[in-house]
C-alpha cells in the first residue's frame, strides 16, 4: 500500500470494516508510524464527540448492501446482469466484509445441502438395491 | 436502511420471554455468517468459534438495552467486530485506543491515546445525534435507490469507493475508468444532495464536516 492512508480508511479500520489484508497492513503501519497513530487518535476523538461521516453512516445502515436473497440469486446464477455486476463490485472492490461473510455462509449451506442430498440418494440407493436386483 | 423483518421482531420478543427454541433458532440463523466474518480475519477456526460464542453471550447480556428498530444482523455483526478487535488487541496486533498515557503501559502493548486532540466539543443529546444520523441515512438511502432505479451504477460505485472505501479521486478514476473530472463532478453532485437534505432538516452543519470540506 504505497498510497497515503486516508481518514475514511482509518475510520473503516476502527469499525473493523476493511478487507482483512488491508486491516493487517494498517496494523503494521500503525506500529511504526507516530503520525499515523496521531491521525487515528484524532479520528477516534471525533467519533467520540459524535461527529458524523458519510462512510460511517453508510456502513452502519448497510445502505447499499445486497439482500441475502440477492446473494442467493447470485449463487444460483439467476440475478440480472446489472445487479450481478454491482454485487460483484460491492463484494470484491469495496470488500464489504458482512456481505462476504453472508456469501460464504450461503455457499457453505449450499454445499452442505448438496452433501446431504447425495447422502440421502446413497441411502435410498443402498436400501432399494435388493429390490432392484430382483 | 435494513430493518428487522416481522419474523425477526417476533424472534427477539420470544427470546426476551426466555423461549429456548427461539434462541436456538437465532443461533442457527446467524452463526454461519458470523463465523465466516471472524475466520476471514483471524484465520483460526477455534479462535473464531470463541469469538462467535462471545458474540452470542454479548447479545444476550445487552438484550435489555437492544432497540428492536435496529437491524438484528447489523447489531450482531457490530458485537462480533468488537469481540474480534478485543482478541486482536490481546494478541498485540491492534492498537489499544485508550485515554491513558502510552508511557504507563506496563505490558509492552502499544497504545494510541485519544480524547484530547481535535475533538469538537459540540455537546448535544443522544436523541439529537440519532436525529442527525437518521436524516443522513434517509438521504443516502433515497439517493442510492434513485441511482439503482435509473441504472446509474457508476455513480453509486464512485460514491461507495470515495466515502465507504476511502479512496482518493485518482484511485477511483483508475478503478472505474472514468476521468478525474467526472469523479469530481459526481462527488460534487452527491455532496450537494446530502447538504441539501441536512439543511432541509435544519441540522447543524458542524457535525457533518465532511460535507463542507473544500473539494479535492
Interface residues (C-beta under 8 A of the other chain):
Chain A: X3 X6 X7 X8 X9 X10 X11 X12 X14 X15 X16 X17 X20 X23 X24 X27 X30 X31 X37 X38 X40 X41 X42 X44 X45 X46 X48 X49 X50 X51 X52 X53 X54 X55 X57 X58 X59 X60 X61 X62 X63 X64 X65 X67 X82 X85 X86 X89 X90 X93 X94 X95 X97 X98 X100 X101 X102 X104 X105 X108 X109
Chain B: X1 X2 X32 X33 X34 X35 X36 X37 X40 X41 X71 X73 X74 X77 X81 X82 X84 X85 X88 X93 X94 X95 X97 X110 X112 X113 X114 X115 X116 X117 X118 X119 X120 X121 X122 X124 X129 X132 X133 X136 X137 X140 X141 X144 X148 X151 X153 X156 X157 X160 X161 X162 X163 X164 X165 X166 X167 X168 X171 X175 X194 X207 X208 X209 X210 X211
